[in-house]
Amino acid sequence: MAPEVMMKAGHGIACDIFALGVIGYECTLGKRPYVGSSRKEIRDNIIARQAKIHQSELPLGWSEHAIDFINKALMRKPSLRIGTDKPGALKRHAWFNDFDWEKLENKTMKSPFEGLKLDENISHYFKKTENNDDIEEKSKFHTNIQIQKLYMDYSFDIERYLKQKEMIKRMEEEREKEREKERQLKAEENNVIASGITGTTRGNTGITGNTKPLLTTSNSFGRIN
């Protein structure tokens, strides 16, 4: 619930905009914007803390406009939330550029993603866990390239889809180059170590195999050859 609802300060359409921001936050990061060990702690966090998605948390392929919209919808003060005074501001936000609102309202818009055909027994697609609070661990899925590949087709913007696909390809190529450099460095280190061991052995025994002394000293007791 929105902070003004918690405070019983009266509320209107702004609380629905706040709820939209919460849903957007969860869809983006895979976790709730407000957490706590009890309802009271969650309530206190909603009232006292400003939730926000930072640029460093932006998942691969997500639009910065989406993050801007969500953050503006999550503003604690109702008067600062996007669309509170003018609901049309929601539709005019950059995140919805080229979005056909008329088709949506007429229910003629085709779904950008129709889903995958799964087996009748889909239990193997889900993993049971005793702890459902491992939200932080689940949020790591958003930065996993292999998992993000599965969701590329959800985008209704073909240009964004192609850019995302190209971005993933470049990242994979860069990571492969880094791995190749690491392999080369490791091979060079092994060669240096092997050369050092061989050189030390030759210095001690001589190339011909005749043992040579490692130390030659001269003192009052005579010269040691």
C-alpha positions as CSV (number, residue, x, y, z in Angstrom):
1,M,0.0,0.0,0.0
2,A,1.0,3.6,-0.6
3,P,2.4,5.7,2.3
4,E,-0.7,7.9,2.4
5,V,-2.9,4.8,2.8
6,M,-0.7,3.6,5.7
7,M,-0.9,7.0,7.3
8,K,-4.7,7.2,6.8
9,A,-4.2,10.6,5.3
10,G,-6.7,10.3,2.5
11,H,-5.9,8.9,-0.9
12,G,-6.9,8.9,-4.6
13,I,-5.6,7.8,-8.0
14,A,-2.0,8.5,-6.7
15,C,-2.1,5.3,-4.6
16,D,-2.8,3.3,-7.8
17,I,0.2,4.9,-9.5
18,F,2.3,3.9,-6.5
19,A,1.1,0.3,-6.8
20,L,2.0,0.3,-10.5
21,G,5.5,1.5,-9.5
22,V,5.8,-1.4,-7.0
23,I,4.8,-3.9,-9.6
24,G,7.3,-2.4,-12.1
25,Y,10.1,-2.6,-9.4
26,E,9.4,-6.3,-8.7
27,C,9.3,-7.1,-12.4
28,T,12.6,-5.3,-13.0
29,L,14.7,-6.5,-10.1
30,G,12.8,-9.6,-9.0
31,K,12.4,-8.4,-5.4
32,R,10.1,-6.2,-3.4
33,P,11.0,-2.5,-2.9
34,Y,10.2,-2.8,0.8
35,V,11.1,-5.8,3.0
36,G,11.0,-6.6,6.7
37,S,10.7,-9.4,9.2
38,S,7.2,-8.3,10.2
39,R,4.3,-6.3,8.8
40,K,5.1,-3.4,11.1
41,E,8.7,-3.3,9.8
42,I,7.5,-3.3,6.2
43,R,5.0,-0.6,7.1
44,D,7.7,1.6,8.7
45,N,9.9,1.1,5.7
46,I,7.2,2.2,3.3
47,I,6.5,5.3,5.3
48,A,10.1,6.3,6.0
49,R,12.2,5.1,3.1
50,Q,12.3,6.2,-0.6
51,A,12.5,3.1,-2.9
52,K,14.5,3.6,-6.0
53,I,16.1,1.6,-8.8
54,H,19.7,2.8,-9.4
55,Q,21.5,2.8,-12.7
56,S,24.0,0.2,-11.3
57,E,21.1,-2.2,-10.8
58,L,19.7,-1.9,-14.4
59,P,19.3,-5.4,-15.8
60,L,20.8,-6.3,-19.2
61,G,18.6,-5.0,-22.0
62,W,16.3,-2.9,-19.9
63,S,15.4,0.6,-21.0
64,E,16.5,3.6,-18.9
65,H,13.1,5.1,-19.6
66,A,11.5,2.2,-17.8
67,I,13.6,2.8,-14.7
68,D,12.8,6.5,-14.8
69,F,9.1,5.8,-15.0
70,I,9.1,3.3,-12.1
71,N,11.1,5.7,-9.9
72,K,8.7,8.5,-10.6
73,A,5.7,6.3,-9.8
74,L,7.4,5.2,-6.5
75,M,7.7,8.7,-5.1
76,R,6.7,8.8,-1.4
77,K,4.8,12.1,-1.7
78,P,1.7,11.7,-3.8
79,S,2.1,15.2,-5.3
80,L,5.5,14.2,-6.8
81,R,4.3,11.0,-8.5
82,I,4.0,11.0,-12.2
83,G,0.4,11.4,-13.5
84,T,-1.0,12.4,-10.1
85,D,-2.3,15.8,-11.4
86,K,-2.4,14.8,-15.1
87,P,-3.0,11.1,-15.7
88,G,-2.1,11.7,-19.4
89,A,1.5,12.2,-18.3
90,L,1.7,8.5,-17.8
91,K,0.9,7.8,-21.5
92,R,3.2,10.5,-22.7
93,H,6.3,9.2,-20.8
94,A,9.2,8.2,-23.0
95,W,8.9,4.6,-22.0
96,F,5.6,4.4,-23.9
97,N,6.9,6.0,-27.1
98,D,5.3,4.3,-30.2
99,F,2.9,2.3,-27.9
100,D,-0.5,2.1,-29.5
101,W,-2.9,3.0,-26.7
102,E,-5.9,3.0,-29.0
103,K,-5.4,-0.7,-29.9
104,L,-5.0,-1.5,-26.3
105,E,-8.3,0.3,-25.4
106,N,-10.1,-1.4,-28.3
107,K,-8.6,-4.8,-27.3
108,T,-7.2,-5.3,-30.8
109,M,-3.6,-5.3,-29.8
110,K,-1.8,-8.5,-30.5
111,S,0.3,-9.9,-27.7
112,P,4.0,-9.3,-28.3
113,F,4.8,-12.7,-26.7
114,E,2.4,-15.7,-26.9
115,G,4.5,-18.0,-24.7
116,L,6.0,-21.4,-25.3
117,K,4.3,-24.7,-25.7
118,L,5.3,-26.8,-22.7
119,D,4.8,-30.5,-21.9
120,E,1.6,-31.4,-20.1
121,N,3.6,-32.4,-17.1
122,I,5.4,-29.1,-16.3
123,S,6.5,-30.0,-12.8
124,H,10.1,-30.4,-13.9
125,Y,10.2,-26.7,-14.9
126,F,9.9,-25.6,-11.3
127,K,12.1,-26.2,-8.4
128,K,10.7,-26.5,-4.9
129,T,12.5,-24.7,-2.1
130,E,12.0,-24.7,1.6
131,N,13.0,-21.0,1.8
132,N,10.9,-18.6,-0.3
133,D,12.7,-15.5,1.1
134,D,15.9,-15.9,-1.0
135,I,14.8,-12.9,-3.1
136,E,18.3,-11.5,-3.3
137,E,19.6,-14.7,-4.8
138,K,16.8,-14.8,-7.3
139,S,17.5,-11.2,-8.4
140,K,20.8,-12.4,-9.7
141,F,19.0,-14.0,-12.6
142,H,18.5,-10.6,-14.1
143,T,22.3,-10.3,-14.7
144,N,22.7,-13.8,-16.0
145,I,23.2,-13.7,-19.8
146,Q,21.9,-17.2,-20.4
147,I,18.7,-16.5,-18.5
148,Q,18.2,-13.2,-20.2
149,K,18.3,-14.9,-23.6
150,L,15.1,-16.7,-22.7
151,Y,13.2,-13.4,-22.3
152,M,14.4,-11.5,-25.4
153,D,11.2,-12.3,-27.2
154,Y,9.1,-10.6,-24.6
155,S,10.0,-7.2,-26.1
156,F,7.4,-5.8,-28.5
157,D,9.9,-3.4,-29.9
158,I,11.8,-5.2,-32.7
159,E,14.6,-2.6,-32.8
160,R,15.1,-3.0,-29.1
161,Y,15.1,-6.8,-29.4
162,L,17.8,-6.6,-32.1
163,K,19.9,-4.2,-30.1
164,Q,19.6,-6.5,-27.0
165,K,20.6,-9.5,-29.1
166,E,23.6,-7.6,-30.5
167,M,24.5,-6.5,-27.0
168,I,24.5,-10.0,-25.6
169,K,26.6,-11.2,-28.6
170,R,29.2,-8.5,-27.9
171,M,29.3,-9.3,-24.2
172,E,29.9,-13.0,-25.0
173,E,32.6,-12.1,-27.5
174,E,34.3,-9.8,-24.9
175,R,34.1,-12.4,-22.2
176,E,35.6,-15.1,-24.6
177,K,38.5,-12.7,-25.4
178,E,39.1,-12.2,-21.7
179,R,39.1,-15.9,-21.1
180,E,41.5,-16.4,-24.0
181,K,43.8,-13.8,-22.6
182,E,43.7,-15.5,-19.2
183,R,44.6,-18.9,-20.9
184,Q,47.5,-17.3,-22.7
185,L,48.8,-15.6,-19.6
186,K,48.5,-18.9,-17.7
187,A,50.4,-20.7,-20.5
188,E,53.1,-18.1,-20.5
189,E,53.5,-18.3,-16.7
190,N,53.8,-22.1,-17.0
191,N,56.5,-21.7,-19.7
192,V,58.4,-19.3,-17.5
193,I,58.2,-21.6,-14.5
194,A,59.3,-24.6,-16.6
195,S,62.2,-22.6,-18.2
196,G,63.4,-21.5,-14.7
197,I,63.4,-25.1,-13.5
198,T,65.3,-26.3,-16.5
199,G,67.8,-23.4,-16.3
200,T,68.5,-24.1,-12.6
201,T,69.1,-27.8,-13.3
202,R,71.5,-27.0,-16.1
203,G,73.4,-24.5,-14.0
204,N,73.9,-27.0,-11.3
205,T,74.9,-30.1,-13.3
206,G,76.3,-28.5,-16.5
207,I,75.1,-29.1,-20.0
208,T,77.5,-32.1,-20.4
209,G,76.2,-33.7,-17.3
210,N,79.5,-33.1,-15.3
211,T,78.7,-31.8,-11.8
212,K,80.1,-28.4,-11.1
213,P,80.5,-26.8,-7.7
214,L,77.9,-24.1,-6.8
215,L,80.3,-22.1,-4.6
216,T,84.0,-21.4,-4.9
217,T,85.7,-19.6,-2.0
218,S,89.3,-18.7,-1.1
219,N,90.4,-18.3,2.5
220,S,93.4,-19.0,4.8
221,F,92.9,-22.7,4.7
222,G,93.6,-22.7,1.0
223,R,91.6,-22.5,-2.3
224,I,88.8,-24.8,-3.0
225,N,88.4,-25.7,-6.7
